[in-house]
Amino acid sequence: MLFIDKKEKLHVGIEMKQTLYISMGIFGTILLILFLLPSKDEQVEQAVQRVIQYGFEIRNSSNTLAKDVDFWTYAPVKRTSSQKLERLTVSYPHELIEDKLGNQIVHIHFEFIPPFSSKIVNVQAELMMSDELYGIDLKDQSLYLAAEKFIEVNHPDIQKAAKAFSGHHLSDVKSIYQWVANHVQGVAYVREDRGALYALNHKSGDCTEYAYLFTAMCRAKGVPSRVLGGYVMAENGKLSAESYHNWSEFYYAGVWNVSDPQMKVFMEHPSRFVTMNIISSDNENPMREFQRFRIQGDNISVIIQ
């Protein structure tokens, strides 16, 4: 039989208490750290606030009454990996429509606009923009891997160009970005879209063609990618028609990452890219093929202010 005297028993008890206290302290510290660490959603909540404004003059330049005039324009995308729309203010009563990609469209109906008169539509959006990316659960990646108009993934020339890149998943994407940035010659704004295949074969294009080519080659490698429309800005401001820009994002590690071969930006400063439109020819919404606004009505014109 093993005998333990009272002193030894007391000593053992003290050691056990000390061990228990130390364990509880470590556990408490871990819980405190986990509690204090912001979640990905909170990181966006703690991001920099940006206020943007834009407006339109809807003009009836005729001498007749214009009836049943409909106007549509994009509001900023409600949520991306770096952007969250907090508040939207529109100067007229409106309907806010959301499509399957997450785009938001402002719809305003005017019963009539008198002859030689105008309606001024002003929009203000308060955004939270962050360089700490918010995770997006992309359950269905098929839309961002498929061929579509201007993103000719299945064309032999696109497939051949994409096969030249092999290696680690992310290094592939960066190599594609660098290749597009170095091999496509930038040109001034071109009104009509020409697409990825045009950019590949002619080695030229504006920001839209850079974005289409990068996106097509990523999709050919099995990397979900998409083309975006919007504005690049580091502070509050009013949007202008001439500063509209297209760039790409690719989906990696649970987030959408910026890639802008024309402006030589790769996975940097996503908080500066204000997304107004996730572009896809496979998507249907009231804006149709129009990127900034759409108007329906006789003798009506629109001026971006």
C-alpha positions as protocol buffer text, in pm:
chain_id: "A"
residue {
  index: 1
  type: MET
  ca { x: 0 y: 0 z: 0 }
}
residue {
  index: 2
  type: LEU
  ca { x: 126 y: 351 z: -93 }
}
residue {
  index: 3
  type: PHE
  ca { x: 120 y: 607 z: 189 }
}
residue {
  index: 4
  type: ILE
  ca { x: 135 y: 986 z: 132 }
}
residue {
  index: 5
  type: ASP
  ca { x: 182 y: 1211 z: 432 }
}
residue {
  index: 6
  type: LYS
  ca { x: -15 y: 1530 z: 483 }
}
residue {
  index: 7
  type: LYS
  ca { x: 268 y: 1762 z: 374 }
}
residue {
  index: 8
  type: GLU
  ca { x: 312 y: 1581 z: 45 }
}
residue {
  index: 9
  type: LYS
  ca { x: -61 y: 1574 z: -11 }
}
residue {
  index: 10
  type: LEU
  ca { x: -74 y: 1950 z: 52 }
}
residue {
  index: 11
  type: HIS
  ca { x: 216 y: 2005 z: -186 }
}
residue {
  index: 12
  type: VAL
  ca { x: 43 y: 1803 z: -458 }
}
residue {
  index: 13
  type: GLY
  ca { x: -277 y: 1997 z: -406 }
}
residue {
  index: 14
  type: ILE
  ca { x: -98 y: 2331 z: -443 }
}
residue {
  index: 15
  type: GLU
  ca { x: 69 y: 2217 z: -765 }
}
residue {
  index: 16
  type: MET
  ca { x: -265 y: 2103 z: -906 }
}
residue {
  index: 17
  type: LYS
  ca { x: -423 y: 2438 z: -822 }
}
residue {
  index: 18
  type: GLN
  ca { x: -134 y: 2626 z: -979 }
}
residue {
  index: 19
  type: THR
  ca { x: -161 y: 2416 z: -1294 }
}
residue {
  index: 20
  type: LEU
  ca { x: -536 y: 2476 z: -1303 }
}
residue {
  index: 21
  type: TYR
  ca { x: -493 y: 2853 z: -1261 }
}
residue {
  index: 22
  type: ILE
  ca { x: -228 y: 2866 z: -1536 }
}
residue {
  index: 23
  type: SER
  ca { x: -451 y: 2665 z: -1772 }
}
residue {
  index: 24
  type: MET
  ca { x: -748 y: 2888 z: -1698 }
}
residue {
  index: 25
  type: GLY
  ca { x: -532 y: 3195 z: -1758 }
}
residue {
  index: 26
  type: ILE
  ca { x: -411 y: 3069 z: -2095 }
}
residue {
  index: 27
  type: PHE
  ca { x: -764 y: 2972 z: -2196 }
}
residue {
  index: 28
  type: GLY
  ca { x: -896 y: 3312 z: -2088 }
}
residue {
  index: 29
  type: THR
  ca { x: -626 y: 3491 z: -2285 }
}
residue {
  index: 30
  type: ILE
  ca { x: -710 y: 3293 z: -2599 }
}
residue {
  index: 31
  type: LEU
  ca { x: -1080 y: 3376 z: -2560 }
}
residue {
  index: 32
  type: LEU
  ca { x: -997 y: 3744 z: -2513 }
}
residue {
  index: 33
  type: ILE
  ca { x: -782 y: 3750 z: -2828 }
}
residue {
  index: 34
  type: LEU
  ca { x: -1053 y: 3576 z: -3030 }
}
residue {
  index: 35
  type: PHE
  ca { x: -1311 y: 3818 z: -2893 }
}
residue {
  index: 36
  type: LEU
  ca { x: -1102 y: 4124 z: -2980 }
}
residue {
  index: 37
  type: LEU
  ca { x: -1009 y: 4009 z: -3330 }
}
residue {
  index: 38
  type: PRO
  ca { x: -1253 y: 4159 z: -3583 }
}
residue {
  index: 39
  type: SER
  ca { x: -1444 y: 3922 z: -3807 }
}
residue {
  index: 40
  type: LYS
  ca { x: -1415 y: 3972 z: -4182 }
}
residue {
  index: 41
  type: ASP
  ca { x: -1752 y: 4147 z: -4179 }
}
residue {
  index: 42
  type: GLU
  ca { x: -1637 y: 4376 z: -3897 }
}
residue {
  index: 43
  type: GLN
  ca { x: -1323 y: 4457 z: -4095 }
}
residue {
  index: 44
  type: VAL
  ca { x: -1544 y: 4597 z: -4367 }
}
residue {
  index: 45
  type: GLU
  ca { x: -1755 y: 4776 z: -4104 }
}
residue {
  index: 46
  type: GLN
  ca { x: -1438 y: 4942 z: -3968 }
}
residue {
  index: 47
  type: ALA
  ca { x: -1324 y: 5045 z: -4317 }
}
residue {
  index: 48
  type: VAL
  ca { x: -1297 y: 5395 z: -4459 }
}
residue {
  index: 49
  type: GLN
  ca { x: -1622 y: 5567 z: -4544 }
}
residue {
  index: 50
  type: ARG
  ca { x: -1647 y: 5709 z: -4892 }
}
residue {
  index: 51
  type: VAL
  ca { x: -1926 y: 5932 z: -5021 }
}
residue {
  index: 52
  type: ILE
  ca { x: -1984 y: 5954 z: -5396 }
}
residue {
  index: 53
  type: GLN
  ca { x: -2228 y: 6165 z: -5590 }
}
residue {
  index: 54
  type: TYR
  ca { x: -2348 y: 6166 z: -5947 }
}
residue {
  index: 55
  type: GLY
  ca { x: -2632 y: 6320 z: -6141 }
}
residue {
  index: 56
  type: PHE
  ca { x: -2823 y: 6339 z: -6467 }
}
residue {
  index: 57
  type: GLU
  ca { x: -3024 y: 6601 z: -6653 }
}
residue {
  index: 58
  type: ILE
  ca { x: -3321 y: 6439 z: -6828 }
}
residue {
  index: 59
  type: ARG
  ca { x: -3424 y: 6688 z: -7092 }
}
residue {
  index: 60
  type: ASN
  ca { x: -3733 y: 6726 z: -7309 }
}
residue {
  index: 61
  type: SER
  ca { x: -3607 y: 6945 z: -7592 }
}
residue {
  index: 62
  type: SER
  ca { x: -3929 y: 6928 z: -7793 }
}
residue {
  index: 63
  type: ASN
  ca { x: -4240 y: 7149 z: -7790 }
}
residue {
  index: 64
  type: THR
  ca { x: -4465 y: 6859 z: -7694 }
}
residue {
  index: 65
  type: LEU
  ca { x: -4541 y: 6698 z: -7361 }
}
residue {
  index: 66
  type: ALA
  ca { x: -4332 y: 6383 z: -7299 }
}
residue {
  index: 67
  type: LYS
  ca { x: -4539 y: 6116 z: -7126 }
}
residue {
  index: 68
  type: ASP
  ca { x: -4437 y: 5798 z: -6942 }
}
residue {
  index: 69
  type: VAL
  ca { x: -4063 y: 5854 z: -6935 }
}
residue {
  index: 70
  type: ASP
  ca { x: -3857 y: 5580 z: -6769 }
}
residue {
  index: 71
  type: PHE
  ca { x: -3500 y: 5625 z: -6649 }
}
residue {
  index: 72
  type: TRP
  ca { x: -3260 y: 5361 z: -6517 }
}
residue {
  index: 73
  type: THR
  ca { x: -2910 y: 5391 z: -6376 }
}
residue {
  index: 74
  type: TYR
  ca { x: -2679 y: 5177 z: -6165 }
}
residue {
  index: 75
  type: ALA
  ca { x: -2631 y: 5230 z: -5795 }
}
residue {
  index: 76
  type: PRO
  ca { x: -2306 y: 5098 z: -5645 }
}
residue {
  index: 77
  type: VAL
  ca { x: -2299 y: 4721 z: -5601 }
}
residue {
  index: 78
  type: LYS
  ca { x: -2432 y: 4642 z: -5255 }
}
residue {
  index: 79
  type: ARG
  ca { x: -2149 y: 4407 z: -5153 }
}
residue {
  index: 80
  type: THR
  ca { x: -1816 y: 4302 z: -5295 }
}
residue {
  index: 81
  type: SER
  ca { x: -1508 y: 4177 z: -5112 }
}
residue {
  index: 82
  type: SER
  ca { x: -1398 y: 4537 z: -5052 }
}
residue {
  index: 83
  type: GLN
  ca { x: -1719 y: 4739 z: -5080 }
}
residue {
  index: 84
  type: LYS
  ca { x: -2039 y: 4768 z: -4880 }
}
residue {
  index: 85
  type: LEU
  ca { x: -2320 y: 5009 z: -4964 }
}
residue {
  index: 86
  type: GLU
  ca { x: -2442 y: 5172 z: -4642 }
}
residue {
  index: 87
  type: ARG
  ca { x: -2692 y: 5427 z: -4767 }
}
residue {
  index: 88
  type: LEU
  ca { x: -2837 y: 5537 z: -5099 }
}
residue {
  index: 89
  type: THR
  ca { x: -3015 y: 5869 z: -5149 }
}
residue {
  index: 90
  type: VAL
  ca { x: -3198 y: 5953 z: -5472 }
}
residue {
  index: 91
  type: SER
  ca { x: -3364 y: 6289 z: -5539 }
}
residue {
  index: 92
  type: TYR
  ca { x: -3682 y: 6129 z: -5679 }
}
residue {
  index: 93
  type: PRO
  ca { x: -3903 y: 5844 z: -5562 }
}
residue {
  index: 94
  type: HIS
  ca { x: -3760 y: 5531 z: -5716 }
}
residue {
  index: 95
  type: GLU
  ca { x: -3762 y: 5155 z: -5737 }
}
residue {
  index: 96
  type: LEU
  ca { x: -3441 y: 4970 z: -5650 }
}
residue {
  index: 97
  type: ILE
  ca { x: -3395 y: 4651 z: -5852 }
}
residue {
  index: 98
  type: GLU
  ca { x: -3132 y: 4386 z: -5776 }
}
residue {
  index: 99
  type: ASP
  ca { x: -3026 y: 4131 z: -6037 }
}
residue {
  index: 100
  type: LYS
  ca { x: -2876 y: 3784 z: -5993 }
}
residue {
  index: 101
  type: LEU
  ca { x: -2517 y: 3915 z: -5990 }
}
residue {
  index: 102
  type: GLY
  ca { x: -2581 y: 4163 z: -5711 }
}
residue {
  index: 103
  type: ASN
  ca { x: -2609 y: 4473 z: -5931 }
}
residue {
  index: 104
  type: GLN
  ca { x: -2852 y: 4739 z: -5814 }
}
residue {
  index: 105
  type: ILE
  ca { x: -3052 y: 4946 z: -6059 }
}
residue {
  index: 106
  type: VAL
  ca { x: -3236 y: 5268 z: -5975 }
}
residue {
  index: 107
  type: HIS
  ca { x: -3561 y: 5302 z: -6173 }
}
residue {
  index: 108
  type: ILE
  ca { x: -3751 y: 5633 z: -6189 }
}
residue {
  index: 109
  type: HIS
  ca { x: -4078 y: 5681 z: -6373 }
}
residue {
  index: 110
  type: PHE
  ca { x: -4191 y: 6027 z: -6478 }
}
residue {
  index: 111
  type: GLU
  ca { x: -4557 y: 6054 z: -6573 }
}
residue {
  index: 112
  type: PHE
  ca { x: -4471 y: 6352 z: -6790 }
}
residue {
  index: 113
  type: ILE
  ca { x: -4198 y: 6606 z: -6862 }
}
residue {
  index: 114
  type: PRO
  ca { x: -4323 y: 6942 z: -6994 }
}
residue {
  index: 115
  type: PRO
  ca { x: -4195 y: 7085 z: -7325 }
}
residue {
  index: 116
  type: PHE
  ca { x: -3849 y: 7243 z: -7315 }
}
residue {
  index: 117
  type: SER
  ca { x: -3792 y: 7143 z: -6955 }
}
residue {
  index: 118
  type: SER
  ca { x: -3569 y: 6911 z: -6756 }
}
residue {
  index: 119
  type: LYS
  ca { x: -3565 y: 6682 z: -6456 }
}
residue {
  index: 120
  type: ILE
  ca { x: -3247 y: 6673 z: -6247 }
}
residue {
  index: 121
  type: VAL
  ca { x: -3173 y: 6338 z: -6084 }
}
residue {
  index: 122
  type: ASN
  ca { x: -2907 y: 6339 z: -5812 }
}
residue {
  index: 123
  type: VAL
  ca { x: -2773 y: 6025 z: -5645 }
}
residue {
  index: 124
  type: GLN
  ca { x: -2557 y: 6003 z: -5335 }
}
residue {
  index: 125
  type: ALA
  ca { x: -2409 y: 5678 z: -5204 }
}
residue {
  index: 126
  type: GLU
  ca { x: -2234 y: 5623 z: -4872 }
}
residue {
  index: 127
  type: LEU
  ca { x: -1991 y: 5332 z: -4896 }
}
residue {
  index: 128
  type: MET
  ca { x: -1760 y: 5146 z: -4664 }
}
residue {
  index: 129
  type: MET
  ca { x: -1442 y: 5061 z: -4853 }
}
residue {
  index: 130
  type: SER
  ca { x: -1172 y: 4831 z: -4720 }
}
residue {
  index: 131
  type: ASP
  ca { x: -836 y: 4686 z: -4820 }
}
residue {
  index: 132
  type: GLU
  ca { x: -912 y: 4397 z: -4580 }
}
residue {
  index: 133
  type: LEU
  ca { x: -1115 y: 4174 z: -4807 }
}
residue {
  index: 134
  type: TYR
  ca { x: -1452 y: 4035 z: -4703 }
}
residue {
  index: 135
  type: GLY
  ca { x: -1509 y: 3667 z: -4776 }
}
residue {
  index: 136
  type: ILE
  ca { x: -1770 y: 3582 z: -5037 }
}
residue {
  index: 137
  type: ASP
  ca { x: -1916 y: 3233 z: -5055 }
}
residue {
  index: 138
  type: LEU
  ca { x: -1924 y: 3165 z: -5428 }
}
residue {
  index: 139
  type: LYS
  ca { x: -2149 y: 2859 z: -5435 }
}
residue {
  index: 140
  type: ASP
  ca { x: -2194 y: 2851 z: -5812 }
}
residue {
  index: 141
  type: GLN
  ca { x: -1873 y: 2931 z: -6000 }
}
residue {
  index: 142
  type: SER
  ca { x: -2003 y: 2825 z: -6340 }
}
residue {
  index: 143
  type: LEU
  ca { x: -2110 y: 3175 z: -6445 }
}
residue {
  index: 144
  type: TYR
  ca { x: -1757 y: 3305 z: -6386 }
}
residue {
  index: 145
  type: LEU
  ca { x: -1593 y: 3022 z: -6580 }
}
residue {
  index: 146
  type: ALA
  ca { x: -1816 y: 3014 z: -6887 }
}
residue {
  index: 147
  type: ALA
  ca { x: -1764 y: 3160 z: -7232 }
}
residue {
  index: 148
  type: GLU
  ca { x: -1984 y: 3456 z: -7321 }
}
residue {
  index: 149
  type: LYS
  ca { x: -1996 y: 3751 z: -7556 }
}
residue {
  index: 150
  type: PHE
  ca { x: -1657 y: 3930 z: -7555 }
}
residue {
  index: 151
  type: ILE
  ca { x: -1510 y: 3661 z: -7326 }
}
residue {
  index: 152
  type: GLU
  ca { x: -1435 y: 3389 z: -7582 }
}
residue {
  index: 153
  type: VAL
  ca { x: -1298 y: 3129 z: -7342 }
}
residue {
  index: 154
  type: ASN
  ca { x: -1338 y: 2834 z: -7580 }
}
residue {
  index: 155
  type: HIS
  ca { x: -1173 y: 2990 z: -7883 }
}
residue {
  index: 156
  type: PRO
  ca { x: -854 y: 2799 z: -7982 }
}
residue {
  index: 157
  type: ASP
  ca { x: -643 y: 3118 z: -7970 }
}
residue {
  index: 158
  type: ILE
  ca { x: -752 y: 3195 z: -7613 }
}
residue {
  index: 159
  type: GLN
  ca { x: -698 y: 2833 z: -7509 }
}
residue {
  index: 160
  type: LYS
  ca { x: -352 y: 2827 z: -7665 }
}
residue {
  index: 161
  type: ALA
  ca { x: -250 y: 3153 z: -7496 }
}
residue {
  index: 162
  type: ALA
  ca { x: -372 y: 3028 z: -7157 }
}
residue {
  index: 163
  type: LYS
  ca { x: -186 y: 2697 z: -7184 }
}
residue {
  index: 164
  type: ALA
  ca { x: 144 y: 2886 z: -7191 }
}
residue {
  index: 165
  type: PHE
  ca { x: 98 y: 2950 z: -6819 }
}
residue {
  index: 166
  type: SER
  ca { x: 151 y: 2661 z: -6582 }
}
residue {
  index: 167
  type: GLY
  ca { x: 241 y: 2626 z: -6217 }
}
residue {
  index: 168
  type: HIS
  ca { x: 84 y: 2728 z: -5891 }
}
residue {
  index: 169
  type: HIS
  ca { x: -272 y: 2858 z: -5908 }
}
residue {
  index: 170
  type: LEU
  ca { x: -198 y: 3215 z: -5791 }
}
residue {
  index: 171
  type: SER
  ca { x: 131 y: 3239 z: -5978 }
}
residue {
  index: 172
  type: ASP
  ca { x: -60 y: 3147 z: -6296 }
}
residue {
  index: 173
  type: VAL
  ca { x: -299 y: 3435 z: -6241 }
}
residue {
  index: 174
  type: LYS
  ca { x: -21 y: 3684 z: -6174 }
}
residue {
  index: 175
  type: SER
  ca { x: 166 y: 3567 z: -6485 }
}
residue {
  index: 176
  type: ILE
  ca { x: -149 y: 3618 z: -6694 }
}
residue {
  index: 177
  type: TYR
  ca { x: -191 y: 3966 z: -6547 }
}
residue {
  index: 178
  type: GLN
  ca { x: 171 y: 4056 z: -6626 }
}
residue {
  index: 179
  type: TRP
  ca { x: 145 y: 3918 z: -6980 }
}
residue {
  index: 180
  type: VAL
  ca { x: -171 y: 4116 z: -7057 }
}
residue {
  index: 181
  type: ALA
  ca { x: -26 y: 4431 z: -6899 }
}
residue {
  index: 182
  type: ASN
  ca { x: 293 y: 4402 z: -7108 }
}
residue {
  index: 183
  type: HIS
  ca { x: 159 y: 4278 z: -7441 }
}
residue {
  index: 184
  type: VAL
  ca { x: -157 y: 4484 z: -7494 }
}
residue {
  index: 185
  type: GLN
  ca { x: -104 y: 4838 z: -7618 }
}
residue {
  index: 186
  type: GLY
  ca { x: -344 y: 5085 z: -7460 }
}
residue {
  index: 187
  type: VAL
  ca { x: -553 y: 5311 z: -7682 }
}
residue {
  index: 188
  type: ALA
  ca { x: -794 y: 5595 z: -7612 }
}
residue {
  index: 189
  type: TYR
  ca { x: -1155 y: 5521 z: -7522 }
}
residue {
  index: 190
  type: VAL
  ca { x: -1336 y: 5317 z: -7785 }
}
residue {
  index: 191
  type: ARG
  ca { x: -1716 y: 5337 z: -7778 }
}
residue {
  index: 192
  type: GLU
  ca { x: -1789 y: 4979 z: -7889 }
}
residue {
  index: 193
  type: ASP
  ca { x: -1665 y: 4674 z: -7701 }
}
residue {
  index: 194
  type: ARG
  ca { x: -1431 y: 4451 z: -7900 }
}
residue {
  index: 195
  type: GLY
  ca { x: -1362 y: 4168 z: -7659 }
}
residue {
  index: 196
  type: ALA
  ca { x: -1087 y: 3936 z: -7544 }
}
residue {
  index: 197
  type: LEU
  ca { x: -1014 y: 3773 z: -7880 }
}
residue {
  index: 198
  type: TYR
  ca { x: -969 y: 4112 z: -8046 }
}
residue {
  index: 199
  type: ALA
  ca { x: -729 y: 4223 z: -7770 }
}
residue {
  index: 200
  type: LEU
  ca { x: -531 y: 3900 z: -7804 }
}
residue {
  index: 201
  type: ASN
  ca { x: -499 y: 3910 z: -8183 }
}
residue {
  index: 202
  type: HIS
  ca { x: -446 y: 4285 z: -8221 }
}
residue {
  index: 203
  type: LYS
  ca { x: -254 y: 4341 z: -7895 }
}
residue {
  index: 204
  type: SER
  ca { x: -444 y: 4665 z: -7844 }
}
residue {
  index: 205
  type: GLY
  ca { x: -751 y: 4801 z: -7673 }
}
residue {
  index: 206
  type: ASP
  ca { x: -884 y: 5033 z: -7405 }
}
residue {
  index: 207
  type: CYS
  ca { x: -946 y: 4933 z: -7042 }
}
residue {
  index: 208
  type: THR
  ca { x: -1241 y: 4714 z: -7145 }
}
residue {
  index: 209
  type: GLU
  ca { x: -1030 y: 4495 z: -7372 }
}
residue {
  index: 210
  type: TYR
  ca { x: -760 y: 4456 z: -7106 }
}
residue {
  index: 211
  type: ALA
  ca { x: -1027 y: 4337 z: -6863 }
}
residue {
  index: 212
  type: TYR
  ca { x: -1193 y: 4103 z: -7111 }
}
residue {
  index: 213
  type: LEU
  ca { x: -865 y: 3938 z: -7209 }
}
residue {
  index: 214
  type: PHE
  ca { x: -747 y: 3886 z: -6852 }
}
residue {
  index: 215
  type: THR
  ca { x: -1087 y: 3743 z: -6758 }
}
residue {
  index: 216
  type: ALA
  ca { x: -1102 y: 3508 z: -7059 }
}
residue {
  index: 217
  type: MET
  ca { x: -754 y: 3369 z: -6995 }
}
residue {
  index: 218
  type: CYS
  ca { x: -825 y: 3316 z: -6624 }
}
residue {
  index: 219
  type: ARG
  ca { x: -1145 y: 3130 z: -6706 }
}
residue {
  index: 220
  type: ALA
  ca { x: -955 y: 2918 z: -6957 }
}
residue {
  index: 221
  type: LYS
  ca { x: -726 y: 2817 z: -6666 }
}
residue {
  index: 222
  type: GLY
  ca { x: -1026 y: 2730 z: -6448 }
}
residue {
  index: 223
  type: VAL
  ca { x: -1003 y: 3043 z: -6232 }
}
residue {
  index: 224
  type: PRO
  ca { x: -1336 y: 3225 z: -6178 }
}
residue {
  index: 225
  type: SER
  ca { x: -1304 y: 3581 z: -6304 }
}
residue {
  index: 226
  type: ARG
  ca { x: -1530 y: 3872 z: -6394 }
}
residue {
  index: 227
  type: VAL
  ca { x: -1529 y: 4217 z: -6554 }
}
residue {
  index: 228
  type: LEU
  ca { x: -1638 y: 4519 z: -6352 }
}
residue {
  index: 229
  type: GLY
  ca { x: -1736 y: 4875 z: -6435 }
}
residue {
  index: 230
  type: GLY
  ca { x: -1702 y: 5174 z: -6208 }
}
residue {
  index: 231
  type: TYR
  ca { x: -1454 y: 5433 z: -6089 }
}
residue {
  index: 232
  type: VAL
  ca { x: -1111 y: 5446 z: -5929 }
}
residue {
  index: 233
  type: MET
  ca { x: -1097 y: 5703 z: -5651 }
}
residue {
  index: 234
  type: ALA
  ca { x: -906 y: 5743 z: -5325 }
}
residue {
  index: 235
  type: GLU
  ca { x: -1140 y: 5994 z: -5162 }
}
residue {
  index: 236
  type: ASN
  ca { x: -1492 y: 6136 z: -5167 }
}
residue {
  index: 237
  type: GLY
  ca { x: -1602 y: 6297 z: -5488 }
}
residue {
  index: 238
  type: LYS
  ca { x: -1842 y: 6344 z: -5775 }
}
residue {
  index: 239
  type: LEU
  ca { x: -1832 y: 6088 z: -6054 }
}
residue {
  index: 240
  type: SER
  ca { x: -1768 y: 6208 z: -6406 }
}
residue {
  index: 241
  type: ALA
  ca { x: -1848 y: 6040 z: -6736 }
}
residue {
  index: 242
  type: GLU
  ca { x: -1489 y: 6050 z: -6860 }
}
residue {
  index: 243
  type: SER
  ca { x: -1350 y: 5872 z: -6552 }
}
residue {
  index: 244
  type: TYR
  ca { x: -1559 y: 5556 z: -6600 }
}
residue {
  index: 245
  type: HIS
  ca { x: -1330 y: 5251 z: -6599 }
}
residue {
  index: 246
  type: ASN
  ca { x: -1331 y: 4874 z: -6648 }
}
residue {
  index: 247
  type: TRP
  ca { x: -1115 y: 4624 z: -6461 }
}
residue {
  index: 248
  type: SER
  ca { x: -1123 y: 4257 z: -6354 }
}
residue {
  index: 249
  type: GLU
  ca { x: -1150 y: 4052 z: -6040 }
}
residue {
  index: 250
  type: PHE
  ca { x: -1055 y: 3688 z: -5988 }
}
residue {
  index: 251
  type: TYR
  ca { x: -1181 y: 3459 z: -5714 }
}
residue {
  index: 252
  type: TYR
  ca { x: -908 y: 3314 z: -5496 }
}
residue {
  index: 253
  type: ALA
  ca { x: -892 y: 3203 z: -5130 }
}
residue {
  index: 254
  type: GLY
  ca { x: -1258 y: 3287 z: -5076 }
}
residue {
  index: 255
  type: VAL
  ca { x: -1241 y: 3652 z: -5188 }
}
residue {
  index: 256
  type: TRP
  ca { x: -1261 y: 3857 z: -5505 }
}
residue {
  index: 257
  type: ASN
  ca { x: -921 y: 4010 z: -5583 }
}
residue {
  index: 258
  type: VAL
  ca { x: -855 y: 4316 z: -5802 }
}
residue {
  index: 259
  type: SER
  ca { x: -660 y: 4283 z: -6125 }
}
residue {
  index: 260
  type: ASP
  ca { x: -628 y: 4586 z: -6351 }
}
residue {
  index: 261
  type: PRO
  ca { x: -367 y: 4518 z: -6623 }
}
residue {
  index: 262
  type: GLN
  ca { x: -419 y: 4855 z: -6789 }
}
residue {
  index: 263
  type: MET
  ca { x: -344 y: 5051 z: -6470 }
}
residue {
  index: 264
  type: LYS
  ca { x: -78 y: 4800 z: -6354 }
}
residue {
  index: 265
  type: VAL
  ca { x: -260 y: 4707 z: -6032 }
}
residue {
  index: 266
  type: PHE
  ca { x: -264 y: 4351 z: -5900 }
}
residue {
  index: 267
  type: MET
  ca { x: -417 y: 4265 z: -5560 }
}
residue {
  index: 268
  type: GLU
  ca { x: -345 y: 4618 z: -5433 }
}
residue {
  index: 269
  type: HIS
  ca { x: -564 y: 4902 z: -5300 }
}
residue {
  index: 270
  type: PRO
  ca { x: -904 y: 4741 z: -5364 }
}
residue {
  index: 271
  type: SER
  ca { x: -1066 y: 5015 z: -5152 }
}
residue {
  index: 272
  type: ARG
  ca { x: -1002 y: 5259 z: -5437 }
}
residue {
  index: 273
  type: PHE
  ca { x: -1214 y: 5064 z: -5687 }
}
residue {
  index: 274
  type: VAL
  ca { x: -1580 y: 5166 z: -5659 }
}
residue {
  index: 275
  type: THR
  ca { x: -1785 y: 4897 z: -5833 }
}
residue {
  index: 276
  type: MET
  ca { x: -2101 y: 5014 z: -6009 }
}
residue {
  index: 277
  type: ASN
  ca { x: -2163 y: 4715 z: -6234 }
}
residue {
  index: 278
  type: ILE
  ca { x: -2066 y: 4348 z: -6251 }
}
residue {
  index: 279
  type: ILE
  ca { x: -2067 y: 4297 z: -6627 }
}
residue {
  index: 280
  type: SER
  ca { x: -2196 y: 3984 z: -6797 }
}
residue {
  index: 281
  type: SER
  ca { x: -2377 y: 3926 z: -7126 }
}
residue {
  index: 282
  type: ASP
  ca { x: -2538 y: 3625 z: -6956 }
}
residue {
  index: 283
  type: ASN
  ca { x: -2714 y: 3856 z: -6710 }
}
residue {
  index: 284
  type: GLU
  ca { x: -3051 y: 4020 z: -6769 }
}
residue {
  index: 285
  type: ASN
  ca { x: -3166 y: 4339 z: -6600 }
}
residue {
  index: 286
  type: PRO
  ca { x: -3348 y: 4659 z: -6707 }
}
residue {
  index: 287
  type: MET
  ca { x: -3020 y: 4831 z: -6800 }
}
residue {
  index: 288
  type: ARG
  ca { x: -2971 y: 4583 z: -7088 }
}
residue {
  index: 289
  type: GLU
  ca { x: -2640 y: 4660 z: -7263 }
}
residue {
  index: 290
  type: PHE
  ca { x: -2612 y: 5014 z: -7123 }
}
residue {
  index: 291
  type: GLN
  ca { x: -2337 y: 5074 z: -6868 }
}
residue {
  index: 292
  type: ARG
  ca { x: -2425 y: 5408 z: -6708 }
}
residue {
  index: 293
  type: PHE
  ca { x: -2790 y: 5488 z: -6779 }
}
residue {
  index: 294
  type: ARG
  ca { x: -3086 y: 5397 z: -6995 }
}
residue {
  index: 295
  type: ILE
  ca { x: -3377 y: 5619 z: -7098 }
}
residue {
  index: 296
  type: GLN
  ca { x: -3711 y: 5536 z: -7255 }
}
residue {
  index: 297
  type: GLY
  ca { x: -3935 y: 5813 z: -7386 }
}
residue {
  index: 298
  type: ASP
  ca { x: -4001 y: 6022 z: -7695 }
}
residue {
  index: 299
  type: ASN
  ca { x: -3783 y: 6329 z: -7760 }
}
residue {
  index: 300
  type: ILE
  ca { x: -3583 y: 6274 z: -7441 }
}
residue {
  index: 301
  type: SER
  ca { x: -3207 y: 6312 z: -7398 }
}
residue {
  index: 302
  type: VAL
  ca { x: -2981 y: 6265 z: -7096 }
}
residue {
  index: 303
  type: ILE
  ca { x: -2673 y: 6460 z: -6992 }
}
residue {
  index: 304
  type: ILE
  ca { x: -2444 y: 6323 z: -6719 }
}
residue {
  index: 305
  type: GLN
  ca { x: -2371 y: 6607 z: -6481 }
}
